[in-house]
Amino acid sequence: MEKRQYNDLVSQHKPQESRIQNAMIAFLVGGVVGILGQLLVEFYSYYLDISSKDASVFMIVTLIFFASLFTALGFFDKWVNFAKCGLIIPITGFAHSMTSAGIEYKKEGPIFGVGSNIFKLAGSVILYGVVSAWFFGLIRLIIVGG
């Protein structure tokens, strides 16, 4: 079978995805995550009587905790398959990537398994986040001044 025939055959049987539908689902789910985050900030500010800045930190920790917990329990992946970027782009996606990598290699032990692999995907995000923050900080220093 020639390569072109093979590619035609594969494209006939490949499931089709609706990009508009996926974008709308991701937009709505991401919006729900944003609303949930704001509700958590309001809850922490009102009931714990702390500043909005501190409540934002508590909100982030809460979202990370629940994303990690739901990943460990095994059903966050199903939500991600449905919501796609709506759950991956917020901080919940970062927590999911770290937790799932740690769980995947837990049989190899705490050092060579979890410790070595927990930053497998998140490591690149951290690296390029730090490098880009430094770069843009340098640009701001040059433009605005010290």
N, C-alpha and C positions, 0 to 999 in steps of 0.2 A: 504494500500500500504506500502510495506516495505521501509526502508530508502535507501537501495541499489537500488531498482527499481526507487524510486523517483529521486535519484541522476543521474541515467542513463537517465531518461526522461529529466531532466533539462539540462544535458550535450548535448543531441541531439538538443535541441532548443536554446541553448546559442549561440549568435553570435560569430563567430570566428574573432580574430584580427590577423593581420600579424605583428609580432614584428619587423621584418626587415623593413617593410614599415613604421611603426611608428617611428622607430629609424632614418631612413633616413629623414623623414619629420621633426622630431625634430632637427636633425643635421642641415638641410638646413635652417629652420626657425631661429634656434639659431644663425647660421652664419649670416643670414640677420640682426638680431638684433645687433650682434657684429659689422657688417659693418656700420649699421645705427649709432651706438654709436661712431664709429671712425670718420664717416663723420661729426657728430655733434661736436666732439672735434676739428676736422680740421676747421670747420666753425667758431666756437667760437674763436679759436686761430687766424685765419687769419683775419676775419672781425671785431672782437671786440678787436683784438690786446692784448690778454691776454696770460699768460703762459699756457702751456699744462696741468699743474697740476690744475690750476683754471678752465680751460676748461673742464677737466674731471668731476669736481664737477657740473658744469652747465649741462653737458651731463646727469649725473645721475638724477639730478632734472628734466630735460626735459623728460626723459624716465618715471620717476615716475609720473609726471603730466599727460602725455598722457595715460599711462596705467590706471590711476585712472579715467580720463575723459572718456575713452572708456568703462570702467567698468560701470560707472554711466550712460552712454548712452545706455548700454545694449548689445553691440555687441562684447565686448572683450571675453565673455564666448564662443561665437561661434568660435572665432579664436582659443581659448584654446582647444576646442573640436577637432579642426582640427590639430593644431600644437603640442598639448600636452606639453611635457617638453621643447620644443623649446621656449615657452613663459613663462613657469612657473619657470624654473631654473634661468633665469636672474632676475635682480632687478624688472622687470615688473611683475613677479609673486608675489613678496612680496607686491608691491603696489596693485595688484589685490586682494590679500587675505584680506588686511586691508580695502580696499574700499568696497568690496562685503559684508564683515561682518558688516560694518557700515550701509550700505544701507538696509541690511536685517532687522535690528532692529531699523530703524529710527522712526517707528511709536510709539515706547515706550519712545521716548523723547531723548533729547540731553545727559542727564546724565545716566539714566538707560538703554537706548537703545544703542545709538552710542558709548558713552563713555565707557560703561561696556563691549561691545562686539567687539570693533574695533580691539583689540589685541587677539581675540579668537584663531586664528591660528598663527598670527605673534608673539604673546607673547612667545610661545614655541621656535620659531626660535631665537628671541632676547635672551631669557634666555640661551639656549644652546650655542649660539654664544658667549655670554659674558663669560660663564663658561669655554668653550673650549679655548677661547683666553687667559683667566687668566691661565689655566692649562698649555698650551703650552708656554706662557710667563715664567712661573715658571720653566719649563723644560729647556728653553733657558738660563735662569739666572743660573741654576745649571751647565749646560754644558759649556756655553761660559763665564759666569761670568758677574759681574756688570760693 
